[in-house]
Amino acid sequence: MTSKVDAIWVPIDNTIASAFSTVVSSNQTAKKPIYPRATAMVEAGGLASVVVDQHDLGVATGKMIAKVLKGEKPADTPVNVFSTGKSVINKKLAQELGITIPESVLKEAGQVIE
């Protein structure tokens, strides 16, 4: 199936995350870029992602829980949407795939895997 796509997108999902090595190994022949939604998956064979900082996510979650513990109804708690993220780029893999990442993009990245 990978021969019929230009790239593979992998959402945040614990089932997929636990089997991400299978996604990477099944893509060895096709050599398509994989765009996962977690830093660990970029480190494990994905090409790039824009991720939410997990620490910031934990802090925001803690604040929401504190409000509920102080009596606020969960139904009245607004949904928190993160409007920022950091880019993570696997430069080593990009080179292996023959993909050139512009230097300006690498300089702006939150993390570059060499």
C-alpha positions as a Markdown table, in Angstrom:
| # | Residue | x | y | z |
|---|---|---|---|---|
| 1 | Met | 0.0 | 0.0 | 0.0 |
| 2 | Thr | 2.9 | 2.4 | 0.7 |
| 3 | Ser | 3.7 | 2.4 | -3.0 |
| 4 | Lys | 0.4 | 4.2 | -3.7 |
| 5 | Val | 1.0 | 7.2 | -1.4 |
| 6 | Asp | 3.4 | 10.1 | -1.3 |
| 7 | Ala | 3.7 | 10.2 | 2.5 |
| 8 | Ile | 2.3 | 8.6 | 5.7 |
| 9 | Trp | 0.6 | 10.5 | 8.5 |
| 10 | Val | 0.4 | 9.0 | 11.9 |
| 11 | Pro | -2.0 | 10.5 | 14.5 |
| 12 | Ile | -1.5 | 10.5 | 18.2 |
| 13 | Asp | -2.7 | 7.1 | 19.3 |
| 14 | Asn | -1.3 | 4.8 | 21.9 |
| 15 | Thr | -2.0 | 1.7 | 19.8 |
| 16 | Ile | -0.1 | 3.1 | 16.9 |
| 17 | Ala | 2.6 | 4.5 | 19.1 |
| 18 | Ser | 3.3 | 1.1 | 20.6 |
| 19 | Ala | 3.6 | -0.4 | 17.1 |
| 20 | Phe | 5.3 | 2.5 | 15.4 |
| 21 | Ser | 8.4 | 0.4 | 14.8 |
| 22 | Thr | 6.2 | -1.8 | 12.6 |
| 23 | Val | 5.0 | 1.2 | 10.6 |
| 24 | Val | 8.7 | 2.2 | 10.1 |
| 25 | Ser | 9.9 | -1.3 | 9.1 |
| 26 | Ser | 7.0 | -1.9 | 6.7 |
| 27 | Asn | 8.0 | 1.4 | 5.0 |
| 28 | Gln | 11.6 | 0.4 | 4.5 |
| 29 | Thr | 11.2 | -0.6 | 0.8 |
| 30 | Ala | 8.9 | 2.3 | -0.2 |
| 31 | Lys | 10.9 | 4.9 | 1.7 |
| 32 | Lys | 8.0 | 7.3 | 2.1 |
| 33 | Pro | 8.3 | 10.1 | 4.6 |
| 34 | Ile | 6.3 | 9.4 | 7.8 |
| 35 | Tyr | 4.8 | 12.4 | 9.6 |
| 36 | Pro | 3.9 | 11.3 | 13.1 |
| 37 | Arg | 2.4 | 13.5 | 15.8 |
| 38 | Ala | 4.9 | 12.9 | 18.6 |
| 39 | Thr | 8.6 | 13.7 | 19.2 |
| 40 | Ala | 9.4 | 10.1 | 20.2 |
| 41 | Met | 8.1 | 8.9 | 16.9 |
| 42 | Val | 10.1 | 11.4 | 14.9 |
| 43 | Glu | 13.2 | 10.1 | 16.8 |
| 44 | Ala | 12.2 | 6.5 | 16.0 |
| 45 | Gly | 11.9 | 7.0 | 12.2 |
| 46 | Gly | 9.5 | 9.7 | 11.4 |
| 47 | Leu | 10.6 | 12.6 | 9.2 |
| 48 | Ala | 9.0 | 15.6 | 10.9 |
| 49 | Ser | 6.2 | 16.9 | 13.1 |
| 50 | Val | 4.8 | 19.9 | 14.8 |
| 51 | Val | 4.1 | 18.8 | 18.4 |
| 52 | Val | 2.6 | 20.2 | 21.5 |
| 53 | Asp | 5.0 | 20.5 | 24.4 |
| 54 | Gln | 4.0 | 17.7 | 26.7 |
| 55 | His | 5.1 | 19.7 | 29.8 |
| 56 | Asp | 2.8 | 22.6 | 28.8 |
| 57 | Leu | 0.0 | 20.1 | 28.1 |
| 58 | Gly | 0.4 | 18.7 | 31.6 |
| 59 | Val | 0.4 | 22.1 | 33.2 |
| 60 | Ala | -2.8 | 23.1 | 31.4 |
| 61 | Thr | -4.4 | 19.8 | 32.3 |
| 62 | Gly | -3.4 | 20.3 | 36.0 |
| 63 | Lys | -5.0 | 23.8 | 36.0 |
| 64 | Met | -8.3 | 22.3 | 34.5 |
| 65 | Ile | -8.3 | 19.6 | 37.2 |
| 66 | Ala | -7.7 | 22.1 | 39.9 |
| 67 | Lys | -10.7 | 24.1 | 38.9 |
| 68 | Val | -12.9 | 21.0 | 38.9 |
| 69 | Leu | -11.5 | 20.0 | 42.4 |
| 70 | Lys | -12.5 | 23.5 | 43.6 |
| 71 | Gly | -16.1 | 22.9 | 42.5 |
| 72 | Glu | -16.3 | 24.0 | 38.9 |
| 73 | Lys | -18.5 | 21.7 | 36.9 |
| 74 | Pro | -16.5 | 19.8 | 34.2 |
| 75 | Ala | -19.3 | 20.7 | 31.7 |
| 76 | Asp | -18.5 | 24.4 | 32.3 |
| 77 | Thr | -14.8 | 23.9 | 31.8 |
| 78 | Pro | -13.8 | 25.3 | 28.4 |
| 79 | Val | -11.9 | 23.2 | 25.9 |
| 80 | Asn | -8.2 | 24.3 | 25.8 |
| 81 | Val | -6.8 | 24.4 | 22.3 |
| 82 | Phe | -3.1 | 24.9 | 21.9 |
| 83 | Ser | -2.3 | 27.3 | 19.1 |
| 84 | Thr | 1.4 | 26.8 | 19.2 |
| 85 | Gly | 3.8 | 23.9 | 18.8 |
| 86 | Lys | 7.4 | 23.1 | 18.1 |
| 87 | Ser | 8.7 | 21.5 | 14.9 |
| 88 | Val | 10.8 | 18.4 | 15.2 |
| 89 | Ile | 12.8 | 17.4 | 12.1 |
| 90 | Asn | 14.8 | 14.2 | 11.5 |
| 91 | Lys | 17.6 | 15.7 | 9.4 |
| 92 | Lys | 19.4 | 12.4 | 9.2 |
| 93 | Leu | 16.3 | 10.6 | 7.8 |
| 94 | Ala | 15.7 | 13.5 | 5.4 |
| 95 | Gln | 19.1 | 13.0 | 3.9 |
| 96 | Glu | 18.6 | 9.2 | 3.6 |
| 97 | Leu | 15.3 | 9.9 | 1.8 |
| 98 | Gly | 16.9 | 12.5 | -0.5 |
| 99 | Ile | 14.8 | 15.3 | 0.9 |
| 100 | Thr | 16.4 | 18.7 | 1.3 |
| 101 | Ile | 15.2 | 20.6 | 4.3 |
| 102 | Pro | 16.0 | 24.3 | 3.8 |
| 103 | Glu | 18.5 | 25.7 | 6.3 |
| 104 | Ser | 16.0 | 28.4 | 7.3 |
| 105 | Val | 13.5 | 25.7 | 8.4 |
| 106 | Leu | 16.1 | 23.8 | 10.4 |
| 107 | Lys | 17.1 | 27.0 | 12.2 |
| 108 | Glu | 13.5 | 27.7 | 13.2 |
| 109 | Ala | 12.9 | 24.1 | 14.4 |
| 110 | Gly | 12.4 | 23.3 | 18.0 |
| 111 | Gln | 14.5 | 20.2 | 17.6 |
| 112 | Val | 16.7 | 18.8 | 14.9 |
| 113 | Ile | 17.7 | 15.1 | 14.9 |
| 114 | Glu | 21.2 | 14.9 | 13.3 |
